């Protein structure tokens, strides 16, 4: 493991924690979006109560909903600042979430009934190692990766929509989703640093030992997210989010 790169990632997310939740894509607060996410997790996770490991938990969006659904949740993240916000939210909502500060591959021993993760794999220097570690602690469990299509646009239509969306955000003075972009050399060192296509994720998950990977398009979540957008942002929004589910 490249400890210098890991420290670089850690510093980025510690710095990002202060403003991370301001972006509704990171931490939706509208009742409609939260209802859509609650229904999604209820459908994709095993029946409650189950033992659920949330890796890359961040400020706790998935962890807290899973706890609300009656699951026993263990949250892991590299960033102590992110986890501090998760802990405060759990206490305020009187929800129980066990919290561990650790790298994605250094998870508690379990066993777990399910492993969940949202928008984490792209940030990992060794995503295959992490996926294998998760399988070891949930050998008879379920993997639920919440992802979305992003990266370099693959068609002229997507490129036009991407550029138009960026221009509109600048014109409206919309705050960026993060405090800063990843350093180019850091992104170049990440195997998934330029995008998470369903095809690449299916191949990665299959090779890591998880059985029967399948794709679920999160239509209800995407619809609810688009409802909060103004026109023409709604028309310019990208592809719907999806979940890759594997295991039992």
C-alpha angles and dihedrals in degrees: 000000000000100000093188091057092045090053089049090054091046093052091050095054094041087056092044095053094082094063103019096103093052090080109080089211089064099041114012113203103176113110090232094055094043090051090051092050092046091053091047095053092043088055099043102040125072117265114288135290094048132144105252128189115201110196118196087017094169112178091350110261097145095030094057095047091048089051090049088055090058101260126139101242130200114188122201127186137155093225119079089193092057091046091050089061091047091052092050092050093048091051092047092051093041091238125146117232123160108221130207127179106214146118118277094258095046098073128154115274097251129153094227131187092213141011118207131185134171124205093334109115095073091061095054124101090205109025093165091057091051094049091051091049090052091051091052092057093043103035093156096029140094131264119214116185115184108205143152137209111265140137133078108357110252099204138041091247092053091047092052092048091047094050092044091051092050092048092050091050090053091047092051092044091237112180114245119254092244136033090247140348122264112268109262093237091052094049090048089056093056116091090216096030094118100048148323109236117181089239094056092045093049090053093047095048093047092050092050093062103261112136130228102004113197136176126239118189108218096221096160093050092048092048092050092048092051091052090069094052123098122232125294092020088066091059092044096050115118134238121319120267118257140197127223109211124189139167125032 
